[in-house]
């Protein structure tokens, strides 16, 4: 399969200055990372992004003035925008939370009252659990908080236990009085507040699945309960003082951490603050560099860790890679590929004459006869409740809870059969359902009559 992919792409990529070695590297990486694509177009797009990132990495590593190196890893087929969108917390969420009244501040530590060692590393004391992997879920806040409680539990009770990040993702939610939103982002301090009231159970009892589910604990005695916590003042000495007592949960700008490999990272732009990631600071070295435990697996960075330059590095910062230019012929080929990439990017069209323009459309009345009449003119866009569609294979589907319709998915109705079942085109790939389609039972099954529109001119 690898050889076949190389042979197919060879004429195209050689024309763009891409070597056989790079093609082999991509195919090896794709196999190791178990990449599956929506279609051949998306596969080609991912390859081109991978080659861009590889070129940036080589350019960076060839500069002897850099104090850190980059490497290919699990994020290497993502563009910068995709990495921020898929892996990090949303900037608007963090800004709104920091500017709101939803954060309860605690008394601060005073660095003058604590002896500060020349260096400290809580890993050497056995106080830090293994590096975890948050996956494609913006749940870093739960890993940062869980790691903090794991270390404090060791310091206090001499027991190193992995706590459940999934419990925090599922239970620290608005319905329970918290302004955290699972894979969209959250606040470590709210995890501490929740755990102080309900307790946090172990990872073994409540495993991590990288998606938000219903809270699966009851009662108020579910495990370890922190009694109090403090907010650290924004100075290096205060953070060092705090780290002499235990690891610390911190917020950083990780916008450009994706391909970090090793060394002292100092590439942040202190003039552009974008807090979007929560990590665990576990110490500092003799030179004042911060030792950071991340949640992107032990295969990222320095076995899951990162060394940050002293002072305020990356606490409020980001790096801009746009000054690096690719060879013009390669860049132009990439830029004009009109592909779907399954993530929201910046709008890439200008003007008002970009193609087909519908002149008129209508909302279809909420009856079966009206929808049928509309379908005699053209397909119709509809919104349905697809909560229970996930495992559908074939046949007439009637498995929705008609007494509690939750409109949450848009599809295209392309017709109806002689038994009045609706013929629906889905967007989950041709391998799900009936080659990408589903047959819905008549009438308002799954809320199909709730909201429909149709282009008429």
C-alpha positions as CSV (number, residue, x, y, z in Angstrom):
1,X,0.0,0.0,0.0
2,X,2.8,2.4,0.8
3,X,4.6,1.7,-2.5
4,X,1.3,2.1,-4.4
5,X,0.7,5.5,-2.8
6,X,4.2,6.6,-3.7
7,X,3.8,5.6,-7.3
8,X,0.5,7.4,-7.7
9,X,1.8,10.6,-6.1
10,X,5.3,10.6,-7.6
11,X,4.6,12.6,-10.8
12,X,2.6,15.2,-8.9
13,X,5.0,15.6,-6.0
14,X,8.1,15.6,-8.1
15,X,6.6,18.5,-10.1
16,X,6.3,20.3,-6.8
17,X,9.9,19.6,-5.6
18,X,8.9,16.9,-3.2
19,X,11.5,14.1,-2.9
20,X,10.9,10.4,-2.7
21,X,12.4,10.5,0.8
22,X,9.6,12.8,1.9
23,X,6.9,10.6,0.3
24,X,8.4,7.6,2.2
25,X,8.5,9.6,5.4
26,X,4.8,10.5,5.1
27,X,3.6,7.0,4.3
28,X,5.6,5.6,7.2
29,X,4.2,8.3,9.5
30,X,0.6,7.8,8.3
31,X,0.8,4.1,9.0
32,X,2.3,4.6,12.4
33,X,-0.4,7.2,13.3
34,X,-3.3,5.2,11.8
35,X,-4.6,8.0,9.6
36,X,-7.9,7.5,7.8
37,X,-9.2,10.1,5.3
38,X,-12.6,11.1,4.1
39,X,-11.6,10.7,0.5
40,X,-8.6,10.9,-1.8
41,X,-8.8,14.7,-1.9
42,X,-8.4,15.0,1.8
43,X,-5.6,12.5,1.8
44,X,-3.7,14.6,-0.7
45,X,-4.4,17.7,1.3
46,X,-3.0,16.1,4.5
47,X,0.1,15.0,2.6
48,X,0.7,18.5,1.4
49,X,0.3,20.0,4.9
50,X,2.7,17.3,6.2
51,X,5.3,18.3,3.7
52,X,4.9,22.0,4.6
53,X,5.4,21.2,8.3
54,X,8.4,19.0,7.5
55,X,10.0,21.8,5.5
56,X,9.4,24.2,8.4
57,X,10.9,21.8,10.9
58,X,14.0,21.3,8.7
59,X,14.4,25.0,8.3
60,X,14.1,25.6,12.1
61,X,16.5,22.8,13.0
62,X,19.1,24.0,10.6
63,X,19.4,27.3,12.5
64,X,22.1,26.9,15.2
65,X,20.8,29.9,17.1
66,X,17.7,28.1,18.2
67,X,17.7,26.7,21.7
68,X,15.1,24.0,20.9
69,X,14.4,21.6,18.1
70,X,11.2,20.5,16.3
71,X,10.2,17.0,15.1
72,X,7.5,15.2,13.2
73,X,4.8,13.9,15.6
74,X,1.0,13.2,15.8
75,X,0.1,16.8,14.8
76,X,2.2,17.0,11.7
77,X,-0.6,16.7,9.1
78,X,-2.5,19.6,10.8
79,X,-2.2,23.2,9.7
80,X,-1.6,25.8,12.4
81,X,-5.2,26.8,12.4
82,X,-6.4,23.2,12.7
83,X,-4.1,22.5,15.6
84,X,-5.4,25.4,17.5
85,X,-9.0,24.6,16.7
86,X,-8.9,20.8,17.5
87,X,-6.4,20.5,20.3
88,X,-6.4,23.8,22.3
89,X,-9.1,25.5,24.2
90,X,-11.1,28.3,22.6
91,X,-9.6,31.8,23.1
92,X,-13.1,33.4,23.4
93,X,-14.0,31.0,26.1
94,X,-10.9,31.7,28.1
95,X,-11.3,35.5,27.7
96,X,-15.0,35.5,28.7
97,X,-14.2,33.3,31.7
98,X,-11.3,35.5,32.9
99,X,-13.4,38.7,32.4
100,X,-16.5,37.2,34.2
101,X,-17.4,36.7,37.8
102,X,-17.3,32.9,37.5
103,X,-13.8,32.6,38.9
104,X,-13.5,32.4,42.6
105,X,-10.1,33.7,43.7
106,X,-8.3,32.3,46.8
107,X,-5.7,33.8,49.0
108,X,-2.3,34.0,47.3
109,X,1.0,32.5,48.4
110,X,3.8,34.9,49.5
111,X,7.2,34.1,48.1
112,X,8.9,35.9,51.0
113,X,7.6,33.3,53.4
114,X,8.9,30.2,51.5
115,X,12.4,29.0,51.0
116,X,13.2,28.8,47.3
117,X,15.6,26.0,46.3
118,X,18.1,26.5,43.4
119,X,16.1,23.9,41.5
120,X,13.3,21.4,42.1
121,X,11.8,18.5,40.1
122,X,8.8,16.7,41.6
123,X,9.4,13.8,39.3
124,X,12.5,12.8,41.2
125,X,10.5,12.7,44.4
126,X,8.0,10.2,42.9
127,X,5.2,12.8,43.1
128,X,4.1,12.9,39.4
129,X,2.0,10.3,37.6
130,X,2.7,9.1,34.0
131,X,2.0,11.4,31.0
132,X,-1.5,11.0,29.5
133,X,-3.0,11.7,26.1
134,X,-6.0,14.0,25.9
135,X,-6.6,13.1,22.2
136,X,-8.6,15.4,19.9
137,X,-10.4,16.9,22.8
138,X,-9.8,20.3,24.4
139,X,-9.8,18.7,27.9
140,X,-6.3,19.8,28.9
141,X,-7.8,21.7,31.9
142,X,-9.0,18.4,33.4
143,X,-5.5,16.8,33.0
144,X,-3.9,19.8,34.6
145,X,-6.2,19.7,37.5
146,X,-6.1,15.9,37.9
147,X,-2.3,16.0,37.8
148,X,-2.2,18.7,40.5
149,X,-4.5,16.7,42.8
150,X,-2.5,13.5,42.1
151,X,0.7,15.1,43.2
152,X,-0.8,16.7,46.3
153,X,-2.3,13.4,47.3
154,X,1.2,11.9,47.1
155,X,2.7,14.7,49.1
156,X,0.0,14.4,51.8
157,X,-0.8,10.7,51.8
158,X,2.3,9.1,50.2
159,X,0.1,7.5,47.6
160,X,0.6,8.0,43.9
161,X,-2.8,7.4,42.3
162,X,-4.1,8.3,38.8
163,X,-7.3,10.3,39.1
164,X,-10.1,10.4,36.6
165,X,-9.9,13.2,34.0
166,X,-13.1,11.9,32.4
167,X,-15.1,12.5,35.6
168,X,-14.0,16.1,35.5
169,X,-14.9,16.4,31.8
170,X,-18.3,14.8,32.4
171,X,-19.3,16.4,35.7
172,X,-17.7,19.9,35.9
173,X,-20.4,21.3,33.7
174,X,-23.0,24.2,33.7
175,X,-25.7,21.8,34.9
176,X,-23.7,21.4,38.1
177,X,-23.0,25.1,38.5
178,X,-19.6,25.3,36.7
179,X,-18.6,27.2,33.5
180,X,-16.6,24.4,31.9
181,X,-17.6,22.7,28.7
182,X,-15.8,19.4,28.2
183,X,-13.8,19.2,25.0
184,X,-14.5,22.9,24.3
185,X,-12.5,24.0,27.3
186,X,-12.7,24.5,31.1
187,X,-11.1,25.9,34.2
188,X,-8.8,23.9,36.4
189,X,-9.8,25.8,39.6
190,X,-13.4,24.7,39.0
191,X,-12.2,21.1,39.0
192,X,-10.7,21.7,42.4
193,X,-14.0,23.2,43.7
194,X,-16.0,20.3,42.3
195,X,-13.6,17.7,43.7
196,X,-13.7,19.3,47.1
197,X,-17.4,18.8,47.2
198,X,-17.9,15.4,45.4
199,X,-14.5,13.8,45.5
200,X,-12.5,12.6,42.5
201,X,-12.4,8.9,41.7
202,X,-9.6,6.9,40.1
203,X,-8.7,6.6,36.4
204,X,-9.2,2.9,36.7
205,X,-12.8,3.3,37.9
206,X,-13.7,6.1,35.5
207,X,-11.5,5.7,32.3
208,X,-10.8,8.5,29.9
209,X,-12.5,8.3,26.5
210,X,-11.7,11.7,24.9
211,X,-15.3,12.8,24.5
212,X,-17.8,14.3,26.9
213,X,-20.5,12.0,28.3
214,X,-23.1,12.1,31.0
215,X,-21.7,12.4,34.5
216,X,-21.4,8.9,35.9
217,X,-20.9,9.4,39.6
218,X,-23.4,10.1,42.4
219,X,-23.2,11.2,46.0
220,X,-20.5,13.3,47.6
221,X,-17.9,10.7,48.6
222,X,-16.3,9.6,45.3
223,X,-12.6,9.8,46.4
224,X,-9.9,12.3,47.1
225,X,-11.1,15.8,48.2
226,X,-8.8,18.8,48.2
227,X,-9.6,21.1,51.1
228,X,-8.2,24.4,49.9
229,X,-6.1,26.0,47.1
230,X,-4.5,29.3,46.3
231,X,-3.9,31.5,43.2
232,X,-0.2,32.2,42.6
233,X,0.8,35.8,41.9
234,X,2.2,36.5,38.5
235,X,5.9,36.6,39.2
236,X,8.7,34.1,38.7
237,X,9.7,34.1,42.4
238,X,6.1,33.4,43.5
239,X,5.8,30.5,41.1
240,X,9.1,29.1,42.2
241,X,8.0,29.5,45.8
242,X,4.8,27.6,45.1
243,X,6.7,24.9,43.2
244,X,8.8,24.3,46.4
245,X,5.5,23.1,48.0
246,X,3.9,21.1,45.1
247,X,3.4,21.1,41.4
248,X,1.3,24.0,40.0
249,X,-1.5,24.1,37.4
250,X,-0.8,26.9,34.9
251,X,-2.4,28.3,31.8
252,X,-0.2,29.0,28.8
253,X,-0.3,29.9,25.1
254,X,0.5,26.6,23.3
255,X,-0.5,27.8,19.8
256,X,2.9,26.8,18.4
257,X,4.0,24.0,20.7
258,X,2.7,21.3,18.2
259,X,6.0,20.1,16.7
260,X,8.2,20.8,19.8
261,X,10.8,18.0,20.3
262,X,13.4,19.0,22.9
263,X,15.5,21.8,24.3
264,X,14.6,25.1,26.0
265,X,11.6,26.6,24.2
266,X,11.8,30.4,24.0
267,X,10.0,31.2,20.7
268,X,6.9,32.9,22.1
269,X,5.8,36.4,21.2
270,X,5.2,38.1,24.5
271,X,3.3,40.9,22.8
272,X,0.4,38.7,21.6
273,X,-1.3,36.8,24.5
274,X,-3.4,33.8,23.6
275,X,-4.0,31.7,26.7
276,X,-5.4,28.4,25.4
277,X,-3.9,25.4,27.2
278,X,-3.6,24.2,30.7
279,X,-0.6,22.2,31.8
280,X,1.2,21.1,35.0
281,X,4.5,22.8,36.1
282,X,6.4,20.2,38.1
283,X,9.6,22.2,38.8
284,X,12.4,24.4,37.4
285,X,16.1,23.7,36.7
286,X,19.2,25.4,38.0
287,X,19.0,28.0,35.1
288,X,15.4,28.9,36.0
289,X,13.8,27.0,33.1
290,X,10.3,25.7,33.8
291,X,9.7,21.9,33.7
292,X,6.2,21.4,32.1
293,X,4.1,18.2,32.1
294,X,1.9,18.2,29.0
295,X,-1.1,15.9,28.1
296,X,-0.3,15.1,24.5
297,X,1.1,11.5,25.1
298,X,4.7,10.4,26.1
299,X,5.6,10.5,22.4
300,X,5.4,14.3,22.2
301,X,8.3,16.5,23.3
302,X,10.7,15.3,25.9
303,X,8.7,12.1,26.7
304,X,5.6,14.2,27.2
305,X,7.4,17.1,28.9
306,X,8.6,20.5,27.8
307,X,11.3,22.8,29.0
308,X,10.3,26.5,28.9
309,X,12.7,29.4,29.1
310,X,12.7,31.4,32.4
311,X,10.4,34.2,33.5
312,X,7.0,34.6,31.7
313,X,7.7,32.5,28.6
314,X,4.5,31.4,26.9
315,X,2.3,32.3,29.8
316,X,0.7,35.0,27.6
317,X,2.3,34.4,24.2
318,X,2.2,32.9,20.7
319,X,4.6,32.3,17.8
320,X,3.8,33.4,14.2
321,X,5.2,31.1,11.5
322,X,3.9,33.2,8.6
323,X,7.3,34.8,7.9
324,X,8.5,31.5,6.5
325,X,7.8,31.2,2.8
326,X,7.6,28.0,0.9
327,X,8.9,27.7,-2.7
328,X,6.3,29.6,-4.8
329,X,5.3,26.8,-7.0
330,X,4.5,24.5,-4.1
331,X,2.7,27.1,-2.1
332,X,0.4,28.1,-5.0
333,X,-0.5,24.5,-5.7
334,X,-1.5,24.0,-2.1
335,X,-3.4,27.3,-1.8
336,X,-5.7,26.7,-4.7
337,X,-6.8,23.2,-3.7
338,X,-10.5,23.7,-2.8
339,X,-10.7,20.8,-0.3
340,X,-12.9,20.0,2.7
341,X,-10.6,19.6,5.7
342,X,-13.1,18.9,8.5
343,X,-12.2,21.9,10.6
344,X,-13.2,25.6,10.5
345,X,-10.5,27.8,9.0
346,X,-10.3,31.4,7.9
347,X,-12.6,32.3,5.0
348,X,-10.5,32.0,1.9
349,X,-12.6,33.8,-0.7
350,X,-13.1,37.5,-1.5
351,X,-15.5,39.5,-3.5
352,X,-19.1,38.5,-4.4
353,X,-18.7,36.5,-7.6
354,X,-17.3,33.1,-6.4
355,X,-19.7,30.7,-8.2
356,X,-23.3,29.5,-8.0
357,X,-25.8,31.9,-6.4
358,X,-29.3,30.7,-5.3
359,X,-31.8,33.5,-6.0
360,X,-34.7,32.3,-3.9
361,X,-35.6,29.7,-1.3
362,X,-38.6,28.8,0.9
363,X,-39.4,27.3,4.2
364,X,-41.6,24.2,3.7
365,X,-44.6,23.9,6.0
366,X,-44.4,21.2,8.7
367,X,-46.6,18.5,7.1
368,X,-45.8,15.2,5.2
369,X,-47.9,16.3,2.2
370,X,-46.0,19.7,2.0
371,X,-42.6,18.0,2.2
372,X,-43.7,15.4,-0.5
373,X,-44.9,18.2,-2.7
374,X,-41.6,20.1,-2.3
375,X,-39.6,16.9,-3.1
376,X,-41.4,16.7,-6.4
377,X,-39.5,19.8,-7.4
378,X,-36.1,19.2,-5.8
379,X,-34.4,17.7,-2.7
380,X,-34.9,19.6,0.6
381,X,-32.5,20.5,3.5
382,X,-33.9,19.3,6.8
383,X,-32.9,19.3,10.5
384,X,-33.5,16.1,12.4
385,X,-32.8,14.3,15.7
386,X,-29.8,12.0,14.8
387,X,-29.0,11.1,18.4
388,X,-29.6,7.3,17.8
389,X,-28.4,7.1,14.2
390,X,-24.8,6.2,15.0
391,X,-24.9,2.4,14.5
392,X,-27.6,2.4,11.8
393,X,-26.9,-0.1,9.0
394,X,-30.0,-0.6,6.7
395,X,-33.7,-0.9,6.8
396,X,-36.5,1.6,7.8
397,X,-35.3,3.5,10.8
398,X,-37.9,4.3,13.5
399,X,-35.7,4.4,16.6
400,X,-36.0,8.1,17.6
401,X,-37.6,9.1,20.9
402,X,-40.6,10.9,19.4
403,X,-41.7,12.2,22.8
404,X,-38.4,14.1,23.2
405,X,-37.1,15.2,19.8
406,X,-33.7,17.0,20.0
407,X,-32.9,18.6,16.7
408,X,-29.1,18.3,16.3
409,X,-28.2,17.3,12.7
410,X,-28.8,18.7,9.2
411,X,-29.3,16.3,6.2
412,X,-30.7,16.3,2.7
413,X,-34.0,14.6,1.9
414,X,-33.8,13.3,-1.7
415,X,-37.2,11.6,-2.0
416,X,-39.7,9.1,-0.6
417,X,-40.6,5.6,-1.5
418,X,-44.0,3.9,-2.3
419,X,-44.5,3.3,1.5
420,X,-43.9,7.0,2.2
421,X,-40.5,6.4,3.9
422,X,-38.2,9.3,3.6
423,X,-34.9,8.8,1.6
424,X,-32.2,10.8,3.4
425,X,-28.6,11.6,2.3
426,X,-26.3,11.8,5.2
427,X,-22.7,13.2,5.5
428,X,-20.9,10.5,7.5
429,X,-19.2,8.8,4.6
430,X,-20.4,6.2,2.1
431,X,-19.5,3.4,4.5
432,X,-22.1,4.2,7.1
433,X,-25.8,3.2,6.7
434,X,-27.0,2.3,3.2
435,X,-23.9,3.6,1.3
436,X,-24.3,6.9,3.1
437,X,-28.1,7.1,3.1
438,X,-30.8,6.3,5.7
439,X,-34.4,5.4,5.2
440,X,-36.7,7.1,7.8
441,X,-40.2,5.9,8.7
442,X,-43.1,8.0,7.4
443,X,-44.5,11.2,9.0
444,X,-42.4,13.2,11.5
445,X,-39.9,10.4,12.4
446,X,-36.9,12.0,14.1
447,X,-38.5,15.5,13.7
448,X,-37.9,15.5,9.9
449,X,-40.9,17.8,9.4
450,X,-39.7,20.4,12.0
451,X,-37.6,22.7,9.8
452,X,-37.2,22.3,6.0
453,X,-35.9,24.6,3.3
454,X,-35.7,24.3,-0.4
455,X,-34.1,26.4,-3.2
456,X,-36.7,27.5,-5.7
457,X,-34.8,29.8,-8.1
